């Protein structure tokens, strides 16, 4: 729309989008949902994505896509198909994404929650948000089966969900996680955790808190990660073994940060199908290899973590 600056009246329509063909496939726009934060005042925003064959009489497990890095905000603000999350929903899940306290682009008070407190990850606000959705849709939103997945800082968050909030989160897929902020790159972590290193680093560490694991955890680590040292995941693995915990570990040889692509995506999807739906995934060994189709629903985590502070850094 071309509008007159003086009174905002419409002068003429310049362009109009048409999603008729998209809607004909069964796709529906994500639902925008808001609830209050832990303070009872601040609005927390998120989106809800349902399968295209959504049955309003059926209860669905819930999966949260998390990235709580305090350098930005991550819930989509513009139109898009959200193909990655929609693809997960098609297996029979409700998929959500939320920005809790501690993320950016709001007030300073909103952002300051992350200071020396990355383990918080806005979880108290996220859980309140989930419960508000369940209160609105009690017939569909199943809080007895809640999964979470994320990569990089989101990998740290996904594992942290099971360690710090096992009463709420039950299954996690954690890809390329920076599980201990003393181990990850200084230029990112010290912005949020400060210097010198103190007890707050251990309080947010998935390594130091590994013994708290109760839920089902899959850790995926790329062998040649140049963003987050693979040893960060291996330290969690060591701590879990020492605590006699059961978990799944997937190592992707030759892969870099994010370890996206068909194999990692399939491992994640199979994990949630088995753990949240109680179904055995197909025997992929009896099937022909997938064609190289470039399907990779993971964002560029190098870009997420360096911008806007180090735009000159090379991948």
MOTAQUI-V377112 format. One line per field, one symbol per residue. ss: DSSP state (H for helix, E for strand, C for the rest). A space follows every 50 residues. Layout:
ss=???
This chain:
ss=CEECCCCCCEEECCCCCCCHHHHHCCCCCCEEEEEECCCCCCEEEEEEEC CCCCCCCCCEEEEEECCCCCCCCCCCCCCCCCHHHHHHHCCCEEEEEEEC CCCCCCCHHHHHCCCCCCCCCCHHHHHHHHHHHHHHCCCCEEEEEEEEEE ECHHHHHHHHHHHHCCCCCCEEEEECCCCCCCCCCHHHHHHHHCCCCCHH HHHCCCCCCHHHCCCEEEEEEECCCCCCCCHHHHHHHHHHHHCCCCCEEE EECCCCCCCCCHHHHHHHHHHHHHHHHCCCCCCHHHCCCCCCCCCCCCCC HHHHHHCCCCCCCCC
